[in-house]
Amino acid sequence: MSKDPWTDPDPQPGDFDDDLADIDPRFVESHVGNPDAKLRLLISVEGEDVVRLERIAHARGKTPSDVVAELLRDADRSAA
């Protein structure tokens, strides 16, 4: 399958492999991750979806971010 530079994601997997291989290991530091770290995503919801999300959250007694988190967990379970 060929790559389409107009529609394919950029960068592609492997695009930086040669550059990474050229890095002198003396300049690479490895750090243990923080198991308590959190990731915050900014999700854009517009128009009627905003009203819908607020209505669902209110009906469940939750915040909109809780509803989105539940949606992601449910989607992950069904994809597994």
The first five atom37 places (N, CA, C, CB, O) and aatype in JSON, in Angstrom:
{
  "aatype": [12, 15, 11, 3, 14, 17, 16, 3, 14, 3, 14, 5, 14, 7, 3, 13, 3, 3, 3, 10, 0, 3, 9, 3, 14, 1, 13, 19, 6, 15, 8, 19, 7, 2, 14, 3, 0, 11, 10, 1, 10, 10, 9, 15, 19, 6, 7, 6, 3, 19, 19, 1, 10, 6, 1, 9, 0, 8, 0, 1, 7, 11, 16, 14, 15, 3, 19, 19, 0, 6, 10, 10, 1, 3, 0, 3, 1, 15, 0, 0],
  "atom_mask": [
    [1, 1, 1, 1, 1],
    [1, 1, 1, 1, 1],
    [1, 1, 1, 1, 1],
    [1, 1, 1, 1, 1],
    [1, 1, 1, 1, 1],
    [1, 1, 1, 1, 1],
    [1, 1, 1, 1, 1],
    [1, 1, 1, 1, 1],
    [1, 1, 1, 1, 1],
    [1, 1, 1, 1, 1],
    [1, 1, 1, 1, 1],
    [1, 1, 1, 1, 1],
    [1, 1, 1, 1, 1],
    [1, 1, 1, 0, 1],
    [1, 1, 1, 1, 1],
    [1, 1, 1, 1, 1],
    [1, 1, 1, 1, 1],
    [1, 1, 1, 1, 1],
    [1, 1, 1, 1, 1],
    [1, 1, 1, 1, 1],
    [1, 1, 1, 1, 1],
    [1, 1, 1, 1, 1],
    [1, 1, 1, 1, 1],
    [1, 1, 1, 1, 1],
    [1, 1, 1, 1, 1],
    [1, 1, 1, 1, 1],
    [1, 1, 1, 1, 1],
    [1, 1, 1, 1, 1],
    [1, 1, 1, 1, 1],
    [1, 1, 1, 1, 1],
    [1, 1, 1, 1, 1],
    [1, 1, 1, 1, 1],
    [1, 1, 1, 0, 1],
    [1, 1, 1, 1, 1],
    [1, 1, 1, 1, 1],
    [1, 1, 1, 1, 1],
    [1, 1, 1, 1, 1],
    [1, 1, 1, 1, 1],
    [1, 1, 1, 1, 1],
    [1, 1, 1, 1, 1],
    [1, 1, 1, 1, 1],
    [1, 1, 1, 1, 1],
    [1, 1, 1, 1, 1],
    [1, 1, 1, 1, 1],
    [1, 1, 1, 1, 1],
    [1, 1, 1, 1, 1],
    [1, 1, 1, 0, 1],
    [1, 1, 1, 1, 1],
    [1, 1, 1, 1, 1],
    [1, 1, 1, 1, 1],
    [1, 1, 1, 1, 1],
    [1, 1, 1, 1, 1],
    [1, 1, 1, 1, 1],
    [1, 1, 1, 1, 1],
    [1, 1, 1, 1, 1],
    [1, 1, 1, 1, 1],
    [1, 1, 1, 1, 1],
    [1, 1, 1, 1, 1],
    [1, 1, 1, 1, 1],
    [1, 1, 1, 1, 1],
    [1, 1, 1, 0, 1],
    [1, 1, 1, 1, 1],
    [1, 1, 1, 1, 1],
    [1, 1, 1, 1, 1],
    [1, 1, 1, 1, 1],
    [1, 1, 1, 1, 1],
    [1, 1, 1, 1, 1],
    [1, 1, 1, 1, 1],
    [1, 1, 1, 1, 1],
    [1, 1, 1, 1, 1],
    [1, 1, 1, 1, 1],
    [1, 1, 1, 1, 1],
    [1, 1, 1, 1, 1],
    [1, 1, 1, 1, 1],
    [1, 1, 1, 1, 1],
    [1, 1, 1, 1, 1],
    [1, 1, 1, 1, 1],
    [1, 1, 1, 1, 1],
    [1, 1, 1, 1, 1],
    [1, 1, 1, 1, 1]
  ],
  "atom_positions": [
    [[0.85, -1.18, 0.0], [0.0, 0.0, 0.0], [0.89, 1.24, 0.0], [-0.96, 0.0, 1.23], [1.82, 1.35, 0.8]],
    [[0.61, 2.17, -0.89], [1.44, 3.36, -1.0], [0.98, 4.44, -0.03], [1.43, 3.89, -2.43], [-0.17, 4.47, 0.39]],
    [[1.92, 5.32, 0.3], [1.62, 6.44, 1.18], [1.1, 7.61, 0.37], [2.86, 6.85, 1.99], [1.59, 7.9, -0.72]],
    [[0.11, 8.28, 0.91], [-0.41, 9.49, 0.28], [-0.02, 10.67, 1.17], [-1.97, 9.41, 0.08], [-0.58, 10.82, 2.26]],
    [[0.92, 11.51, 0.73], [1.39, 12.61, 1.58], [0.31, 13.64, 1.89], [2.54, 13.29, 0.92], [0.49, 14.45, 2.8]],
    [[-0.79, 13.63, 1.17], [-1.85, 14.6, 1.41], [-2.84, 14.14, 2.47], [-2.57, 14.89, 0.13], [-3.45, 14.97, 3.14]],
    [[-3.0, 12.83, 2.62], [-4.03, 12.35, 3.54], [-3.49, 11.46, 4.67], [-5.06, 11.6, 2.78], [-4.17, 11.31, 5.68]],
    [[-2.32, 10.86, 4.52], [-1.77, 9.98, 5.55], [-1.27, 10.8, 6.74], [-0.64, 9.11, 4.97], [-0.84, 11.94, 6.57]],
    [[-1.33, 10.21, 7.94], [-0.79, 10.91, 9.1], [0.69, 11.19, 8.92], [-1.03, 10.09, 10.38], [1.41, 10.43, 8.27]],
    [[1.13, 12.26, 9.5], [2.53, 12.64, 9.39], [3.02, 12.98, 10.79], [2.73, 13.83, 8.42], [2.37, 13.79, 11.44]],
    [[4.09, 12.44, 11.28], [4.99, 11.51, 10.62], [4.46, 10.09, 10.62], [6.34, 11.55, 11.28], [3.57, 9.73, 11.39]],
    [[5.02, 9.29, 9.73], [4.69, 7.87, 9.63], [5.61, 7.07, 10.55], [4.81, 7.37, 8.16], [6.72, 7.51, 10.85]],
    [[5.15, 5.89, 11.0], [6.05, 5.04, 11.78], [7.33, 4.76, 10.98], [5.35, 3.71, 12.16], [7.28, 4.44, 9.8]],
    [[8.44, 4.9, 11.65], [9.73, 4.64, 11.02], [10.38, 5.86, 10.39], [0.0, 0.0, 0.0], [11.54, 5.8, 9.99]],
    [[9.66, 6.98, 10.3], [10.22, 8.18, 9.66], [11.49, 8.67, 10.35], [9.18, 9.29, 9.65], [12.35, 9.25, 9.7]],
    [[11.61, 8.45, 11.66], [12.75, 8.98, 12.4], [13.72, 7.9, 12.86], [12.27, 9.76, 13.59], [14.63, 8.17, 13.64]],
    [[13.53, 6.66, 12.37], [14.38, 5.56, 12.81], [15.86, 5.84, 12.56], [13.98, 4.29, 12.12], [16.69, 5.59, 13.44]],
    [[16.21, 6.33, 11.39], [17.61, 6.61, 11.07], [18.17, 7.69, 12.0], [17.76, 7.05, 9.6], [19.3, 7.58, 12.47]],
    [[17.37, 8.73, 12.26], [17.82, 9.8, 13.14], [18.04, 9.29, 14.56], [16.81, 10.95, 13.15], [19.02, 9.65, 15.21]],
    [[17.13, 8.45, 15.04], [17.26, 7.9, 16.38], [18.47, 6.99, 16.49], [16.0, 7.15, 16.77], [19.14, 6.96, 17.52]],
    [[18.75, 6.24, 15.44], [19.91, 5.34, 15.44], [21.22, 6.12, 15.48], [19.88, 4.43, 14.21], [22.23, 5.61, 15.97]],
    [[21.22, 7.35, 14.97], [22.43, 8.18, 14.94], [22.73, 8.87, 16.26], [22.3, 9.21, 13.86], [23.82, 9.43, 16.42]],
    [[21.8, 8.84, 17.21], [22.03, 9.53, 18.49], [23.06, 8.77, 19.31], [20.7, 9.68, 19.28], [22.95, 7.56, 19.49]],
    [[24.05, 9.49, 19.8], [25.08, 8.9, 20.64], [24.45, 8.49, 21.97], [26.27, 9.89, 20.87], [23.83, 9.32, 22.63]],
    [[24.59, 7.22, 22.38], [23.98, 6.75, 23.62], [24.39, 7.55, 24.86], [24.33, 5.3, 23.84], [23.69, 7.53, 25.87]],
    [[25.53, 8.25, 24.79], [25.95, 9.08, 25.93], [24.96, 10.21, 26.2], [27.35, 9.65, 25.68], [24.89, 10.73, 27.31]],
    [[24.22, 10.59, 25.19], [23.29, 11.71, 25.32], [21.84, 11.27, 25.55], [23.36, 12.57, 24.08], [20.92, 12.08, 25.48]],
    [[21.65, 9.99, 25.83], [20.31, 9.45, 26.07], [20.15, 9.15, 27.55], [20.05, 8.17, 25.21], [20.99, 8.46, 28.14]],
    [[19.1, 9.67, 28.14], [18.79, 9.39, 29.54], [17.51, 8.58, 29.61], [18.66, 10.7, 30.35], [16.55, 8.83, 28.88]],
    [[17.52, 7.61, 30.49], [16.33, 6.8, 30.7], [15.76, 7.15, 32.07], [16.65, 5.27, 30.58], [16.5, 7.2, 33.05]],
    [[14.47, 7.38, 32.14], [13.83, 7.74, 33.39], [12.67, 6.79, 33.67], [13.34, 9.2, 33.36], [11.91, 6.42, 32.77]],
    [[12.55, 6.42, 34.93], [11.41, 5.6, 35.33], [10.18, 6.5, 35.31], [11.63, 4.96, 36.75], [10.24, 7.64, 35.79]],
    [[9.1, 6.01, 34.78], [7.87, 6.81, 34.72], [7.26, 7.0, 36.09], [0.0, 0.0, 0.0], [7.57, 6.26, 37.03]],
    [[6.4, 7.96, 36.2], [5.68, 8.22, 37.44], [4.33, 7.5, 37.37], [5.49, 9.75, 37.68], [3.48, 7.88, 36.56]],
    [[4.13, 6.47, 38.2], [2.86, 5.73, 38.13], [1.66, 6.57, 38.54], [2.94, 4.51, 39.01], [0.52, 6.2, 38.26]],
    [[1.91, 7.69, 39.2], [0.81, 8.57, 39.61], [0.54, 9.69, 38.61], [1.11, 9.16, 40.98], [-0.33, 10.54, 38.83]],
    [[1.3, 9.7, 37.52], [1.14, 10.76, 36.52], [-0.23, 10.67, 35.87], [2.25, 10.67, 35.46], [-0.82, 9.6, 35.77]],
    [[-0.72, 11.81, 35.42], [-2.0, 11.87, 34.75], [-1.83, 12.54, 33.4], [-3.05, 12.62, 35.6], [-0.93, 13.36, 33.2]],
    [[-2.7, 12.19, 32.49], [-2.7, 12.79, 31.16], [-4.01, 13.55, 31.01], [-2.54, 11.72, 30.03], [-5.08, 13.01, 31.28]],
    [[-3.93, 14.78, 30.58], [-5.12, 15.58, 30.36], [-5.29, 15.8, 28.86], [-5.04, 16.94, 31.13], [-4.37, 16.27, 28.19]],
    [[-6.47, 15.46, 28.36], [-6.78, 15.65, 26.95], [-7.79, 16.78, 26.81], [-7.32, 14.34, 26.3], [-8.71, 16.9, 27.62]],
    [[-7.62, 17.57, 25.81], [-8.59, 18.62, 25.51], [-9.45, 18.09, 24.37], [-7.88, 19.97, 25.12], [-8.98, 17.89, 23.25]],
    [[-10.73, 17.88, 24.68], [-11.66, 17.35, 23.7], [-12.62, 18.47, 23.31], [-12.43, 16.11, 24.25], [-13.17, 19.15, 24.18]],
    [[-12.81, 18.65, 22.04], [-13.7, 19.69, 21.56], [-15.06, 19.08, 21.23], [-13.1, 20.4, 20.33], [-15.16, 18.17, 20.41]],
    [[-16.09, 19.6, 21.86], [-17.46, 19.18, 21.59], [-18.23, 20.43, 21.19], [-18.12, 18.46, 22.86], [-18.12, 21.47, 21.84]],
    [[-18.99, 20.34, 20.12], [-19.65, 21.52, 19.59], [-21.15, 21.3, 19.4], [-19.02, 21.93, 18.28], [-21.62, 20.16, 19.34]],
    [[-21.87, 22.39, 19.3], [-23.27, 22.39, 18.93], [-24.15, 21.55, 19.82], [0.0, 0.0, 0.0], [-24.06, 21.6, 21.05]],
    [[-25.01, 20.76, 19.19], [-25.97, 19.94, 19.92], [-25.29, 18.89, 20.79], [-26.92, 19.25, 18.94], [-25.87, 18.44, 21.79]],
    [[-24.07, 18.49, 20.43], [-23.36, 17.5, 21.24], [-23.05, 18.04, 22.63], [-22.07, 17.08, 20.54], [-23.01, 17.28, 23.6]],
    [[-22.84, 19.34, 22.75], [-22.59, 19.96, 24.05], [-23.83, 19.8, 24.93], [-22.21, 21.46, 23.9], [-23.73, 19.37, 26.08]],
    [[-24.96, 20.14, 24.4], [-26.22, 20.04, 25.14], [-26.48, 18.59, 25.51], [-27.39, 20.61, 24.3], [-26.89, 18.29, 26.63]],
    [[-26.25, 17.69, 24.57], [-26.46, 16.26, 24.8], [-25.56, 15.75, 25.92], [-26.21, 15.46, 23.51], [-26.01, 15.02, 26.8]],
    [[-24.28, 16.12, 25.89], [-23.33, 15.69, 26.91], [-23.72, 16.24, 28.29], [-21.91, 16.14, 26.54], [-23.67, 15.51, 29.28]],
    [[-24.09, 17.49, 28.34], [-24.51, 18.09, 29.61], [-25.76, 17.39, 30.15], [-24.78, 19.59, 29.44], [-25.87, 17.15, 31.35]],
    [[-26.7, 17.08, 29.28], [-27.93, 16.41, 29.7], [-27.65, 15.01, 30.25], [-28.92, 16.32, 28.53], [-28.19, 14.62, 31.28]],
    [[-26.8, 14.27, 29.55], [-26.44, 12.92, 30.0], [-25.73, 12.99, 31.35], [-25.55, 12.23, 28.95], [-26.04, 12.21, 32.25]],
    [[-24.77, 13.91, 31.48], [-24.02, 14.04, 32.73], [-24.96, 14.39, 33.88], [-22.91, 15.1, 32.59], [-24.86, 13.81, 34.96]],
    [[-25.85, 15.34, 33.66], [-26.78, 15.75, 34.71], [-27.69, 14.59, 35.12], [-27.64, 16.95, 34.24], [-27.93, 14.38, 36.31]],
    [[-28.18, 13.83, 34.14], [-29.06, 12.7, 34.43], [-28.35, 11.61, 35.24], [-29.6, 12.11, 33.13], [-28.97, 10.91, 36.03]],
    [[-27.04, 11.49, 35.04], [-26.28, 10.47, 35.77], [-25.67, 11.0, 37.06], [-25.17, 9.91, 34.88], [-25.08, 10.25, 37.83]],
    [[-25.83, 12.3, 37.3], [-25.23, 12.9, 38.49], [-23.71, 12.94, 38.42], [0.0, 0.0, 0.0], [-23.03, 12.82, 39.44]],
    [[-23.2, 13.12, 37.22], [-21.75, 13.13, 37.0], [-21.35, 14.38, 36.24], [-21.3, 11.86, 36.23], [-22.2, 15.15, 35.79]],
    [[-20.05, 14.57, 36.12], [-19.55, 15.68, 35.32], [-19.43, 15.22, 33.86], [-18.17, 16.19, 35.87], [-19.36, 14.02, 33.6]],
    [[-19.4, 16.15, 32.93], [-19.2, 15.77, 31.53], [-17.91, 14.97, 31.32], [-19.18, 17.01, 30.66], [-17.88, 14.04, 30.52]],
    [[-16.84, 15.32, 32.05], [-15.59, 14.57, 31.88], [-15.73, 13.14, 32.37], [-14.44, 15.27, 32.63], [-15.13, 12.23, 31.8]],
    [[-16.54, 12.92, 33.42], [-16.79, 11.55, 33.88], [-17.53, 10.74, 32.82], [-17.6, 11.57, 35.2], [-17.23, 9.57, 32.6]],
    [[-18.49, 11.37, 32.16], [-19.25, 10.69, 31.11], [-18.34, 10.32, 29.94], [-20.42, 11.59, 30.62], [-18.44, 9.22, 29.41]],
    [[-17.45, 11.22, 29.55], [-16.52, 10.93, 28.46], [-15.58, 9.8, 28.87], [-15.71, 12.2, 28.07], [-15.29, 8.91, 28.06]],
    [[-15.09, 9.81, 30.11], [-14.2, 8.75, 30.59], [-14.92, 7.4, 30.56], [-13.7, 9.06, 32.02], [-14.33, 6.39, 30.16]],
    [[-16.17, 7.37, 30.98], [-16.95, 6.12, 30.93], [-17.12, 5.65, 29.48], [-18.35, 6.32, 31.59], [-17.02, 4.45, 29.2]],
    [[-17.37, 6.58, 28.59], [-17.52, 6.24, 27.17], [-16.26, 5.59, 26.65], [-17.85, 7.49, 26.35], [-16.33, 4.59, 25.93]],
    [[-15.09, 6.14, 27.0], [-13.82, 5.57, 26.55], [-13.6, 4.17, 27.15], [-12.65, 6.49, 26.93], [-13.16, 3.27, 26.45]],
    [[-13.92, 4.0, 28.43], [-13.74, 2.68, 29.05], [-14.67, 1.65, 28.41], [-14.02, 2.76, 30.57], [-14.26, 0.53, 28.13]],
    [[-15.93, 2.05, 28.16], [-16.88, 1.12, 27.53], [-16.43, 0.75, 26.12], [-18.29, 1.75, 27.48], [-16.53, -0.41, 25.72]],
    [[-15.93, 1.73, 25.37], [-15.46, 1.46, 24.01], [-14.24, 0.55, 24.03], [-15.12, 2.78, 23.28], [-14.09, -0.31, 23.17]],
    [[-13.37, 0.73, 25.02], [-12.18, -0.1, 25.13], [-12.56, -1.54, 25.45], [-11.23, 0.46, 26.22], [-11.98, -2.48, 24.89]],
    [[-13.53, -1.73, 26.33], [-13.98, -3.08, 26.68], [-14.61, -3.78, 25.48], [-14.99, -3.03, 27.85], [-14.36, -4.96, 25.25]],
    [[-15.41, -3.06, 24.71], [-16.07, -3.69, 23.57], [-15.09, -3.96, 22.42], [-17.22, -2.81, 23.07], [-15.34, -4.83, 21.59]],
    [[-13.99, -3.22, 22.38], [-13.0, -3.44, 21.34], [-12.07, -4.6, 21.66], [-12.19, -2.18, 21.13], [-11.42, -5.14, 20.77]],
    [[-12.01, -4.98, 22.93], [-11.08, -6.06, 23.35], [-11.59, -7.44, 23.0], [-10.83, -5.99, 24.83], [-10.92, -8.43, 23.29]]
  ]
}
